[in-house]
Amino acid sequence: MDDIRDQPGLCSRFFSSLGVQYQYYLDRLTPYTSIRWVIAVSLILIFVWRVIVLQGFYIVTYALFIYYLNLFLAFLTPKIDPAMEFDEDDEGPVLPKSNSEEFRPFMRRLPEFKFWLSTMKSTLVAFTCTFFEVFDVPVFWPILVMYFIGIFFYFFFFLKFFEFLFYDSSWGFCR
């Protein structure tokens, strides 16, 4: 006879079913890259419109765009830094020693789908925060804009980030 303790509870079954449905729709949406990004940009524009109309929540917006910058940097960064792959005995990179080392495609540290999914989740969290007055901290927003631009230039130029750019036919740019 089955013990009642061996069966999952009603709440557990509900959230398990909800998780399966969520994963099902994510899997169906995966191949439609352009549609996903149109939805993401639309949601971001709705969020920005709400912030402009409310004339507040600049700290939430600042944190959201810093998070976007972090995601974008992880998206552009390679998973394996070729500049750091030196032999212990040598001073620089070496030729491949086996067939398996010969060709390695560019692998991103953050795949495009996870980039999109993190963008959507963070935008929804920030949008939800705009409904609560506790997150509307008074701040002089031009200071935050200048600080964001400073962080952007620091990451892209002072850390020499552009050395990782490559030719990507899906984006159509090259270095």
Buried (B, 14 or more C-beta within 10 A) or exposed (E): EEEEEEEEEEEEEEEEEEEEEEEEEEEEBEEEEEEBBEBBEEBBEEBBEBBEEEEBBBBBBBBBBBBBBBBBBBBBEBEEEEEEEEEEEEEEEEEEEEEEEEEEEEEBBBEBBBBBBBBBEBBEEBBEBBEEEEBBEEEEBEEBBEEBEEBBEEBBEEEEBEEBEEEEEEEEEEE
